Amino acid sequence: MTAPLMPKATALWLIENTMLTFKQIADFTGLHILEVQTIADGESHVPVVPFDPLVNQQLTADEIKRCEEDEAAKLVLMVPKNPLPNRKVSRKYTPVSKRSERPDAIAWLLKNNPQLSVKQITRLVGTTVKTVESVKNRTHRNATHIKPRCPVVLGLCKQSELDAAMEKATQDTPPKENQA
């Protein structure tokens, strides 16, 4: 079972607004029973603001009532009706120390994976089309010092991302016909 959001705040709300036992609250929130008792006594060193699990669709009033009537019953976390969508994570921040390694990664991708498009390379390495084109045409300001190095080893992308881009590139390019 997964724990509810903000377990200490949820525990405080349940203590203040229900007749549940400390054991039931501890089992539901994933806290130790003594920690629940400390929150109830107000001896917690960290100030806690109550968090209503009914409003946040973690519990129903019927579930609380069922557990108040039976001390042996355990609260069950509700499955959200509208789960959070899986957002596609935008390009992560590249530290300044890694930015100088991007041209090396671009050179490696151009050398070892010529079927990748410029757009795919920009997504993998987190750079601009202009930078990719300048490395490709050897007009980059640091062109004499660029050494092709794998972007996975440099930490600019994951191996799974590189594999997915390679697979997509091979699917997009039509097979060459044998000319005999």
Contact map, one row per residue, 1 for C-alpha under 8 A:
111000000000000000000000000000000000000000000000000000000000000000000000000010000000000000000000000000000000000000000000000000000000000000000000000000000000000000000000000000000000
111100000000000000000000000000000000000000000000000000000000000000000000000010000000000000000000000000000000000000000000000000000000000000000000000000000000000000000000000000000000
111110100000000000000000000111000000000000000000000000000000000000000000000010000000000000000000000000000000000000000000000000000000000000000000000000000000000000000000000000000000
011111100100000000000000000110000000000000000000000000000100000000000000000010000000000000000000000000000000000000000000000000000000000000000000000000000000000000000000000000000000
001111100100000000000000000000000000000000000000000000000000000000000000000000000000000000000000000000000000000000000000000000000000000000000000000000000000000000000000000000000000
000111111100000000000000000000000000000000000000001000000000000000000000000000000000000000000000000000000000000000000000000000000000000000000000000000000000000000000000000000000000
001111111110000000000000000011100000000000000000000000000000000000000000000000000000000000000000000000000000000000000000000000000000000000000000000000000000000000000000000000000000
000001111111000000000000000010100001001000000001000000000000000000000000000000000000000000000000000000000000000000000000000000000000000000000000000000000000000000000000000000000000
000001111111100000000000000000000000000000000001111000000000000000000000000000000000000000000000000000000000000000000000000000000000000000000000000000000000000000000000000000000000
000111111111110000000000000010000000000000000000011110000000000000000000000000000000000000000000000000000000000000000000000000000000000000000000000000000000000000000000000000000000
000000111111111000000000110010000001001000000000010000000000000000000000000000000000000000000000000000000000000000000000000000000000000000000000000000000000000000000000000000000000
000000011111111100000000000000000001001100000001111000000000000000000000000000000000000000000000000000000000000000000000000000000000000000000000000000000000000000000000000000000000
000000001111111110000000000000000000000000000000011110000000000000000000000000000000000000000000000000000000000000000000000000000000000000000000000000000000000000000000000000000000
000000000111111111110000100000000000000000000000000100000000000000000000000000000000000000000000000000000000000000000000000000000000000000000000000000000000000000000000000000000000
000000000011111111110100100000000000000100000000000000000000000000000000000000000000000000000000000000000000000000000000000000000000000000000000000000000000000000000000000000000000
000000000001111111000000000000000000000000000000000000000000000000000000000000000000000000000000000000000000000000000000000000000000000000000000000000000000000000000000000000000000
000000000000111111100000000000000000000000000000000000000000000000000000000000000000000000000000000000000000000000000000000000000000000000000000000000000000000000000000000000000000
000000000000011111110000000000000000000000000000000000000000000100010000000000000000000000000000000000000000000000000000000000000000000000000000000000000000000000000000000000000000
000000000000011011111000000000000000000000000000000000000000000000010000000000000000000000000000000000000000000000000000000000000000000000000000000000000000000000000000000000000000
000000000000011001111101100000000000000000000000000000000000000100110010000000000000000000000000000000000000000000000000000000000000000000000000000000000000000000000000000000000000
000000000000000000111111100000000000000000000000000000000000000000000010000000000000000000000000000000000000000000000000000000000000000000000000000000000000000000000000000000000000
000000000000001000011111110000001001100000000000000000000000000000000000000000000000000000000000000000000000000000000000000000000000000000000000000000000000000000000000000000000000
000000000000000000001111111000001000000000000000000000000000000000000000000000000000000000000000000000000000000000000000000000000000000000000000000000000000000000000000000000000000
000000000000000000011111111100000000000000000000000000000000000000000011111000000000000000000000000000000000000000000000000000000000000000000000000000000000000000000000000000000000
000000000010011000011111111110001001000000000000000000000000000000000000001000000000000000000000000000000000000000000000000000000000000000000000000000000000000000000000000000000000
000000000010000000000111111111111001000000000000000000000000000000000000000000000000000000000000000000000000000000000000000000000000000000000000000000000000000000000000000000000000
000000000000000000000011111111110000000000000000000000000000000000000000011000000000000000000000000000000000000000000000000000000000000000000000000000000000000000000000000000000000
001100000000000000000001111111100000000000000000000000000000000000000000011110000000000000000000000000000000000000000000000000000000000000000000000000000000000000000000000000000000
001100110110000000000000111111100000000000000000000000000000000000000000000000000000000000000000000000000000000000000000000000000000000000000000000000000000000000000000000000000000
001000100000000000000000011111110000000000000000000000000000000000000000000000000000000000000000000000000000000000000000000000000000000000000000000000000000000000000000000000000000
000000110000000000000000011111111011000000000000000000000000000000000000000000000000000000000000000000000000000000000000000000000000000000000000000000000000000000000000000000000000
000000000000000000000000011001111111000000000000000000000000000000000000000000000000000000000000000000000000000000000000000000000000000000000000000000000000000000000000000000000000
000000000000000000000110110000111111100000000000000000000000000000000000000000000000000000000000000000000000000000000000000000000000000000000000000000000000000000000000000000000000
000000000000000000000000000000011111110000000000000000000000000000000000000000000000000000000000000000000000000000000000000000000000000000000000000000000000000000000000000000000000
000000000000000000000000000000111111111000000000000000000000000000000000000000000000000000000000000000000000000000000000000000000000000000000000000000000000000000000000000000000000
000000010011000000000100110000111111111100000000000000000000000000000000000000000000000000000000000000000000000000000000000000000000000000000000000000000000000000000000000000000000
000000000000000000000100000000001111111110000000000000000000000000000000000000000000000000000000000000000000000000000000000000000000000000000000000000000000000000000000000000000000
000000000000000000000000000000000111111111110000000000000000000000000000000000000000000000000000000000000000000000000000000000000000000000000000000000000000000000000000000000000000
000000010011000000000000000000000011111111110000000000000000000000000000000000000000000000000000000000000000000000000000000000000000000000000000000000000000000000000000000000000000
000000000001001000000000000000000001111111100000000000000000000000000000000000000000000000000000000000000000000000000000000000000000000000000000000000000000000000000000000000000000
000000000000000000000000000000000000111111110000000000000000000000000000000000000000000000000000000000000000000000000000000000000000000000000000000000000000000000000000000000000000
000000000000000000000000000000000000011111110000000000000000000000000000000000000000000000000000000000000000000000000000000000000000000000000000000000000000000000000000000000000000
000000000000000000000000000000000000011111111000000000000000000000000000000000000000000000000000000000000000000000000000000000000000000000000000000000000000000000000000000000000000
000000000000000000000000000000000000011011111110000000000000000000000000000000000000000000000000000000000000000000000000000000000000000000000000000000000000000000000000000000000000
000000000000000000000000000000000000000000111110000000000000000000000000000000000000000000000000000000000000000000000000000000000000000000000000000000000000000000000000000000000000
000000000000000000000000000000000000000000011111000000000000000000000000000000000000000000000000000000000000000000000000000000000000000000000000000000000000000000000000000000000000
000000000000000000000000000000000000000000011111100000000000000000000000000000000000000000000000000000000000000000000000000000000000000000000000000000000000000000000000000000000000
000000011001000000000000000000000000000000000111110000000000000000000000000000000000000000000000000000000000000000000000000000000000000000000000000000000000000000000000000000000000
000000001001000000000000000000000000000000000011111000000000000000000000000000000000000000000000000000000000000000000000000000000000000000000000000000000000000000000000000000000000
000000001111100000000000000000000000000000000001111100000000000000000000000000000000000000000000000000000000000000000000000000000000000000000000000000000000000000000000000000000000
000001001101100000000000000000000000000000000000111110000000000000000000000000000000000000000000000000000000000000000000000000000000000000000000000000000000000000000000000000000000
000000000100110000000000000000000000000000000000011111110000000000000000000000000000000000000000000000000000000000000000000000000000000000000000000000000000000000000000000000000000
000000000100100000000000000000000000000000000000001111111110000000000000000000000000000000000000000000000000000000000000000000000000000000000000000000000000000000000000000000000000
000000000000000000000000000000000000000000000000000111111111100000000000000000000000000000000000000000000000000000000000000000000000000000000000000000000000000000000000000000000000
000000000000000000000000000000000000000000000000000111111100000000000000000000000000000000000000000000000000000000000000000000000000000000000000000000000000000000000000000000000000
000000000000000000000000000000000000000000000000000111111110000000000000000000000000000000000000000000000000000000000000000000000000000000000000000000000000000000000000000000000000
000000000000000000000000000000000000000000000000000011111111000000000000000001010000000000000000000000000000000000000000000000000000000000000000000000000000000000000000000000000000
000100000000000000000000000000000000000000000000000011111111000000000000000011110000000000000000000000000000000000000000000000000000000000000000000000000000000000000000000000000000
000000000000000000000000000000000000000000000000000011011111101100000000000111000000000000000000000000000000000000000000000000000000000000000000000000000000000000000000000000000000
000000000000000000000000000000000000000000000000000001001111111100000000000001000000000000000000000000000000000000000000000000000000000000000000000000000000000000000000000000000000
000000000000000000000000000000000000000000000000000001000011111110000000000000000000000000000000000000000000000000000000000000000000000000000000000000000000000000000000000000000000
000000000000000000000000000000000000000000000000000000000001111111000000000000000000000000000000000000000000000000000000000000000000000000000000000000000000000000000000000000000000
000000000000000000000000000000000000000000000000000000000011111111100000001100000000000000000000000000000000000000000000000000000000000000000000000000000000000000000000000000000000
000000000000000001010000000000000000000000000000000000000011111111110000001000000000000000000000000000000000000000000000000000000000000000000000000000000000000000000000000000000000
000000000000000000000000000000000000000000000000000000000000111111111000000000000000000000000000000000000000000000000000000000000000000000000000000000000000000000000000000000000000
000000000000000000000000000000000000000000000000000000000000011111111100100000000000000000000000000000000000000000000000000000000000000000000000000000000000000000000000000000000000
000000000000000000010000000000000000000000000000000000000000001111111111111000000000000000000000000000000000000000000000000000000000000000000000000000000000000000000000000000000000
000000000000000001110000000000000000000000000000000000000000000111111110000000000000000000000000000000000000000000000000000000000000000000000000000000000000000000000000000000000000
000000000000000000000000000000000000000000000000000000000000000011111110000000000000000000000000000000000000000000000000000000000000000000000000000000000000000000000000000000000000
000000000000000000000000000000000000000000000000000000000000000001111111100000000000000000000000000000000000000000000000000000000000000000000000000000000000000000000000000000000000
000000000000000000011001000000000000000000000000000000000000000000111111100000000000000000000000000000000000000000000000000000000000000000000000000000000000000000000000000000000000
000000000000000000000001000000000000000000000000000000000000000000100111110000000000000000000000000000000000000000000000000000000000000000000000000000000000000000000000000000000000
000000000000000000000001000000000000000000000000000000000000000001100111111000000000000000000000000000000000000000000000000000000000000000000000000000000000000000000000000000000000
000000000000000000000001001100000000000000000000000000000000000000100001111100000000000000000000000000000000000000000000000000000000000000000000000000000000000000000000000000000000
000000000000000000000001101100000000000000000000000000000000001100100000111110000000000000000000000000000000000000000000000000000000000000000000000000000000000000000000000000000000
000000000000000000000000000100000000000000000000000000000010001000000000011111000000000000000000000000000000000000000000000000000000000000000000000000000000000000000000000000000000
111100000000000000000000000100000000000000000000000000000110000000000000001111100000000000000000000000000000000000000000000000000000000000000000000000000000000000000000000000000000
000000000000000000000000000000000000000000000000000000001111000000000000000111110000000000000000000000000000000000000000000000000000000000000000000000000000000000000000000000000000
000000000000000000000000000000000000000000000000000000000100000000000000000011111000000000000000000000000000000000000000000000000000000000000000000000000000000000000000000000000000
000000000000000000000000000000000000000000000000000000001100000000000000000001111110000000000000000000000000000000000000000000000000000000000000000000000000000000000000000000000000
000000000000000000000000000000000000000000000000000000000000000000000000000000111110000000000000000000000000000000000000000000000000000000000000000000000000000000000000000000000000
000000000000000000000000000000000000000000000000000000000000000000000000000000011111000000000000000000000000000000000000000000000000000000000000000000000000000000000000000000000000
000000000000000000000000000000000000000000000000000000000000000000000000000000011111100000000000000000000000000000000000000000000000000000000000000000000000000000000000000000000000
000000000000000000000000000000000000000000000000000000000000000000000000000000000111110000000000000000000000000000000000000000000000000000000000000000000000000000000000000000000000
000000000000000000000000000000000000000000000000000000000000000000000000000000000011111000000000000000000000000000000000000000000000000000000000000000000000000000000000000000000000
000000000000000000000000000000000000000000000000000000000000000000000000000000000001111100000000000000000000000000000000000000000000000000000000000000000000000000000000000000000000
000000000000000000000000000000000000000000000000000000000000000000000000000000000000111110000000000000000000000000000000000000000000000000000000000000000000000000000000000000000000
000000000000000000000000000000000000000000000000000000000000000000000000000000000000011111000000000000000000000000000000000000000000000000000000000000000000000000000000000000000000
000000000000000000000000000000000000000000000000000000000000000000000000000000000000001111110000000000000000000000000000000000000000000000000000000000000000000000000000000000000000
000000000000000000000000000000000000000000000000000000000000000000000000000000000000000111110000000000000000000000000000000000000000000000000000000000000000000000000000000000000000
000000000000000000000000000000000000000000000000000000000000000000000000000000000000000011111000000000000000000000000000001001000000000000000000000000000000000000000000000000000000
000000000000000000000000000000000000000000000000000000000000000000000000000000000000000011111100000000000000000000000000000001000000000000000000000000000000000000000000000000000000
000000000000000000000000000000000000000000000000000000000000000000000000000000000000000000111110000000000000000000000000000000000000000000000000000000000000000000000000000000000000
000000000000000000000000000000000000000000000000000000000000000000000000000000000000000000011111011000000000000000000000000001000000000000000000000000000001000000000000000000000000
000000000000000000000000000000000000000000000000000000000000000000000000000000000000000000001111111000000000000000000000000000000000000000000000000000000000000000000000000000000000
000000000000000000000000000000000000000000000000000000000000000000000000000000000000000000000111111100000000000000000000000000000000000000000000000000000000000000000000000000000000
000000000000000000000000000000000000000000000000000000000000000000000000000000000000000000000011111110000000000000000000000000000000000000000000000000000000000000000000000000000000
000000000000000000000000000000000000000000000000000000000000000000000000000000000000000000000111111111000000000000000000000000000000000000000000000000000101000000000000000000000000
000000000000000000000000000000000000000000000000000000000000000000000000000000000000000000000111111111000000000000000000000000000000000000000000000000000000000000000000000000000000
000000000000000000000000000000000000000000000000000000000000000000000000000000000000000000000001111111100000000000000000000000000000000000000000000000000000000000000000000000000000
000000000000000000000000000000000000000000000000000000000000000000000000000000000000000000000000111111111000000000000000000000000000000000000000000000000100000000000000000000000000
000000000000000000000000000000000000000000000000000000000000000000000000000000000000000000000000011111111100000000000000000010100000000000000000000000100001000000000000000000000000
000000000000000000000000000000000000000000000000000000000000000000000000000000000000000000000000000111111110000000000000000000000011001000000000010000000000000000000000000000000000
000000000000000000000000000000000000000000000000000000000000000000000000000000000000000000000000000011111111000000000000000000000000000000000000011111100000000000000000000000000000
000000000000000000000000000000000000000000000000000000000000000000000000000000000000000000000000000011111111100000000000000010000000000000000000000111100100000000000000000000000000
000000000000000000000000000000000000000000000000000000000000000000000000000000000000000000000000000001111111110000000000100010000001001000000000000100100000000000000000000000000000
000000000000000000000000000000000000000000000000000000000000000000000000000000000000000000000000000000111111111000000000000000000000001100000000011110000000000000000000000000000000
000000000000000000000000000000000000000000000000000000000000000000000000000000000000000000000000000000011111111110000000000000000000000000000000001111100000000000000000000000000000
000000000000000000000000000000000000000000000000000000000000000000000000000000000000000000000000000000001111111111010000100000000000000000000000000101100000000000000000000000000000
000000000000000000000000000000000000000000000000000000000000000000000000000000000000000000000000000000000111111111010000000000000000000100000000000000000000000000000000000000000000
000000000000000000000000000000000000000000000000000000000000000000000000000000000000000000000000000000000011111111000000000000000000000000000000000100000000000000000000000000000000
000000000000000000000000000000000000000000000000000000000000000000000000000000000000000000000000000000000001111111000000000000000000000000000000000000000000000000000000000000000000
000000000000000000000000000000000000000000000000000000000000000000000000000000000000000000000000000000000001111111110000000000000000000000000000000000000000000000000100000000000000
000000000000000000000000000000000000000000000000000000000000000000000000000000000000000000000000000000000000111111111000000000000000000000000000000000000000000000000000000000000000
000000000000000000000000000000000000000000000000000000000000000000000000000000000000000000000000000000000000000011111000000000000000000000000000000000000000000000000100110010000000
000000000000000000000000000000000000000000000000000000000000000000000000000000000000000000000000000000000000110011111101100000000000000000000000000000000000000000001100100000000000
000000000000000000000000000000000000000000000000000000000000000000000000000000000000000000000000000000000000000001111111100000000000000000000000000000000000000000000000100000000000
000000000000000000000000000000000000000000000000000000000000000000000000000000000000000000000000000000000000000000011111110000001001100000000000000000000000000000000000000000000000
000000000000000000000000000000000000000000000000000000000000000000000000000000000000000000000000000000000000000000001111111000001000000000000000000000000000000000000000000000000000
000000000000000000000000000000000000000000000000000000000000000000000000000000000000000000000000000000000000000000011111111100000000000000000000000000000000000000001000000000000000
000000000000000000000000000000000000000000000000000000000000000000000000000000000000000000000000000000000100100000011111111111000001000000000000000000000000000000000000000000000000
000000000000000000000000000000000000000000000000000000000000000000000000000000000000000000000000000000000000000000000111111111111001000000000000000000000000000000000000000000000000
000000000000000000000000000000000000000000000000000000000000000000000000000000000000000000100000000000000000000000000011111111100000000000000000000000000000000000000000000000000000
000000000000000000000000000000000000000000000000000000000000000000000000000000000000000000000000000000000000000000000001111111000000000000000000000000000001100011000000000000000000
000000000000000000000000000000000000000000000000000000000000000000000000000000000000000000000000000001001100000000000000111111100000000000000000000000100001100000000000000000000000
000000000000000000000000000000000000000000000000000000000000000000000000000000000000000000110100000000000000000000000000111111110000000000000000000000000001000000000000000000000000
000000000000000000000000000000000000000000000000000000000000000000000000000000000000000000000000000001000000000000000000011011111011000000000000000000000000000000000000000000000000
000000000000000000000000000000000000000000000000000000000000000000000000000000000000000000000000000000000000000000000000010001111111000000000000000000000000000000000000000000000000
000000000000000000000000000000000000000000000000000000000000000000000000000000000000000000000000000000000000000000000110010000111111100000000000000000000000000000000000000000000000
000000000000000000000000000000000000000000000000000000000000000000000000000000000000000000000000000000000000000000000000000000011111110000000000000000000000000000000000000000000000
000000000000000000000000000000000000000000000000000000000000000000000000000000000000000000000000000000100000000000000000000000111111111000010000000000000000000000000000000000000000
000000000000000000000000000000000000000000000000000000000000000000000000000000000000000000000000000000100100000000000100110000111111111100000000000000000000000000000000000000000000
000000000000000000000000000000000000000000000000000000000000000000000000000000000000000000000000000000000000000000000100000000001111111110000000000000000000000000000000000000000000
000000000000000000000000000000000000000000000000000000000000000000000000000000000000000000000000000000000000000000000000000000000111111111110000000000000000000000000000000000000000
000000000000000000000000000000000000000000000000000000000000000000000000000000000000000000000000000000100110000000000000000000000011111111110010000000000000000000000000000000000000
000000000000000000000000000000000000000000000000000000000000000000000000000000000000000000000000000000000010010000000000000000000001111111100000000000000000000000000000000000000000
000000000000000000000000000000000000000000000000000000000000000000000000000000000000000000000000000000000000000000000000000000000000111111110000000000000000000000000000000000000000
000000000000000000000000000000000000000000000000000000000000000000000000000000000000000000000000000000000000000000000000000000000000011111110010000000000000000000000000000000000000
000000000000000000000000000000000000000000000000000000000000000000000000000000000000000000000000000000000000000000000000000000000000011111111010000000000000000000000000000000000000
000000000000000000000000000000000000000000000000000000000000000000000000000000000000000000000000000000000000000000000000000000000010011011111110000000000000000000000000000000000000
000000000000000000000000000000000000000000000000000000000000000000000000000000000000000000000000000000000000000000000000000000000000000000111110000000000000000000000000000000000000
000000000000000000000000000000000000000000000000000000000000000000000000000000000000000000000000000000000000000000000000000000000000000000011111110000000000000000000000000000000000
000000000000000000000000000000000000000000000000000000000000000000000000000000000000000000000000000000000000000000000000000000000000001001111111110000000000000000000000000000000000
000000000000000000000000000000000000000000000000000000000000000000000000000000000000000000000000000000000000000000000000000000000000000000000111110000000000000000000000000000000000
000000000000000000000000000000000000000000000000000000000000000000000000000000000000000000000000000000000000000000000000000000000000000000000111111000000000000000000000000000000000
000000000000000000000000000000000000000000000000000000000000000000000000000000000000000000000000000000110010000000000000000000000000000000000111111100000000000000000000000000000000
000000000000000000000000000000000000000000000000000000000000000000000000000000000000000000000000000000010011000000000000000000000000000000000000111110000000000000000000000000000000
000000000000000000000000000000000000000000000000000000000000000000000000000000000000000000000000000000011111101000000000000000000000000000000000011111000000000000000000000000000000
000000000000000000000000000000000000000000000000000000000000000000000000000000000000000000000000000000011011000000000000000000000000000000000000001111101100000000000000000000000000
000000000000000000000000000000000000000000000000000000000000000000000000000000000000000000000000000000011001100000000000000000000000000000000000000111111100000000000000000000000000
000000000000000000000000000000000000000000000000000000000000000000000000000000000000000000000000000001011101100000000000000010000000000000000000000011111111100000000000000000000000
000000000000000000000000000000000000000000000000000000000000000000000000000000000000000000000000000000000000000000000000000000000000000000000000000001111111111001000000000000000000
000000000000000000000000000000000000000000000000000000000000000000000000000000000000000000000000000000000000000000000000000000000000000000000000000011111111000000000000000000000000
000000000000000000000000000000000000000000000000000000000000000000000000000000000000000000000000010010001000000000000000000000000000000000000000000011111111100000000000000000000000
000000000000000000000000000000000000000000000000000000000000000000000000000000000000000000000000000000000000000000000000000000000000000000000000000000111111110000000000000000000000
000000000000000000000000000000000000000000000000000000000000000000000000000000000000000000000100010001000000000000000000000111000000000000000000000000111111110000000000000000000000
000000000000000000000000000000000000000000000000000000000000000000000000000000000000000000000000000000000000000000000000000110000000000000000000000000110111111011000000000000000000
000000000000000000000000000000000000000000000000000000000000000000000000000000000000000000000000000000000000000000000000000000000000000000000000000000010011111111000000000000000000
000000000000000000000000000000000000000000000000000000000000000000000000000000000000000000000000000000000000000000000000000000000000000000000000000000010000111111100000000000000000
000000000000000000000000000000000000000000000000000000000000000000000000000000000000000000000000000000000000000000000000000000000000000000000000000000000000011111110000000000000000
000000000000000000000000000000000000000000000000000000000000000000000000000000000000000000000000000000000000000000000000000100000000000000000000000000000000111111111000000000000000
000000000000000000000000000000000000000000000000000000000000000000000000000000000000000000000000000000000000000000000000000100000000000000000000000000010000111111111100000000000000
000000000000000000000000000000000000000000000000000000000000000000000000000000000000000000000000000000000000000000000000000000000000000000000000000000000000001111111110000000000000
000000000000000000000000000000000000000000000000000000000000000000000000000000000000000000000000000000000000000000000000000000000000000000000000000000000000000111111111000000000000
000000000000000000000000000000000000000000000000000000000000000000000000000000000000000000000000000000000000000000010001000000000000000000000000000000000000000011111111100000000000
000000000000000000000000000000000000000000000000000000000000000000000000000000000000000000000000000000000000000010110000000000000000000000000000000000000000000001111111110000000000
000000000000000000000000000000000000000000000000000000000000000000000000000000000000000000000000000000000000000000000000000000000000000000000000000000000000000000111111111000000000
000000000000000000000000000000000000000000000000000000000000000000000000000000000000000000000000000000000000000000000000000000000000000000000000000000000000000000011111111100000000
000000000000000000000000000000000000000000000000000000000000000000000000000000000000000000000000000000000000000000111000000000000000000000000000000000000000000000001111111110000000
000000000000000000000000000000000000000000000000000000000000000000000000000000000000000000000000000000000000000000100000000000000000000000000000000000000000000000000111111111000000
000000000000000000000000000000000000000000000000000000000000000000000000000000000000000000000000000000000000000000000000000000000000000000000000000000000000000000000011111111000000
000000000000000000000000000000000000000000000000000000000000000000000000000000000000000000000000000000000000000000000000000000000000000000000000000000000000000000000001111111000000
000000000000000000000000000000000000000000000000000000000000000000000000000000000000000000000000000000000000000000100000000000000000000000000000000000000000000000000000111111100000
000000000000000000000000000000000000000000000000000000000000000000000000000000000000000000000000000000000000000000000000000000000000000000000000000000000000000000000000011111110000
000000000000000000000000000000000000000000000000000000000000000000000000000000000000000000000000000000000000000000000000000000000000000000000000000000000000000000000000000011111000
000000000000000000000000000000000000000000000000000000000000000000000000000000000000000000000000000000000000000000000000000000000000000000000000000000000000000000000000000001111100
000000000000000000000000000000000000000000000000000000000000000000000000000000000000000000000000000000000000000000000000000000000000000000000000000000000000000000000000000000111110
000000000000000000000000000000000000000000000000000000000000000000000000000000000000000000000000000000000000000000000000000000000000000000000000000000000000000000000000000000011111
000000000000000000000000000000000000000000000000000000000000000000000000000000000000000000000000000000000000000000000000000000000000000000000000000000000000000000000000000000001111
000000000000000000000000000000000000000000000000000000000000000000000000000000000000000000000000000000000000000000000000000000000000000000000000000000000000000000000000000000000111
